[in-house]
Amino acid sequence: MASGLASQEKQEVKNLIDPFTWEKNKRIITQEVHGIPGLGNFSYRKQLESDSQPELHCHLGMCEIHCVVKGHWSTSIVSGEEIRRYPLSGGEGLIIYPGEAHNSGPVQHVPNEFYGLQIHIDGDGEILGLDQAYSDLLRRQYTQSRHRHVKVPFTCISLLQQAFDLFSSGEPLRRSIGLQYLTCFLFQFALMKPVDELESARVDSRIDFALRYIEANYTRPLNLEQLAQEAGYSASYFEAKFLKEMGTTLKQYVNKYKVEKAKELLAATDEPVTDLAYRLGWSSSNYFCTVFKKYTGIPPLQYRKLCKAKREDKH
């Protein structure tokens, strides 16, 4: 399947719990903060620029639900020997089951706005303030769910938005009201109309070939006509097909991929920026610095200094 995750398939998969975060476009309310039994992290993200690809990870004992409000989001999930990419658009949701290795990528779609939440489904105690019977019913819905990728009606997205806003207040009464909205959303999620998983997770084989070609040749100059020819499409059709499949233009994808490789080299070596730029196939070091800053918000040398400072802090 999509190539960005394939190289990570044999890596150790970490059980990841994001910490409490309260930024303008990234807010994560942890269980330690909200105190609701059975509810893990409840988060909101508004992504305006590409983030770096997160490491392959899982959540033990918890279902994770993604709900996209606007834009496009992509999640890749390892299932046995298979890697499946689930591209989500606004008004769609996805369940990631306990212990499933996953990440976003290979290069995240932008811009987007989405909510995420985690539900503890291991064990047999009461959750979300529900009595035992309804707690068991909710667990069964998520352990026996037949569909992981669904269409989320606007009314249900509204429930999720209101729930998060009420949780954000920090006031116990408002959080209690928000929990009612959230519970209503969760019980409805399992009843939502499924998206055809085979169709949504399938990546066109020739686009997949182009992705692998980029991985093998990213240090060389790459252009639309060349990649279209390699994939066996006309340039115009390939351009439209790539955008539809990947949610980003070919140029943006290639630039972001090369920036990620540059970040690895900047963190691990003292190679001069000019040499590094040419080694990665950039036409000039100035252009490389411009693109790098566009995707990371800082120049290459500053990124290297930050990486060095983090290493020194650990020691």
Secondary structure, 3 states (H helix, E strand, C coil): CCHHHHHHCCCCCEECCCCCEECCCEEEECHHHHCCCCEEEEEEEEECCCCCCCCCEECCCEEEEEEEEEEEEEEEEEECCEEEEEEEECCEEEEECCCCCEEECCCCCCCEEEEEEEEECCCCCCCCCCCHHHHHHHHHHHHCCCCCEEECCHHHHHHHHHHHHHHHCCCHHHHHHHHHHHHHHHHHHCCCCECCHHHHHCCCHHHHHHHHHHHHHCCCCCCHHHHHHHHCCCHHHHHHHHHHHHCCCHHHHHHHHHHHHHHHHHHHCCCCHHHHHHHCCCCCHHHHHHHHHHHHCCCHHHHHHHHHHHHHHHC
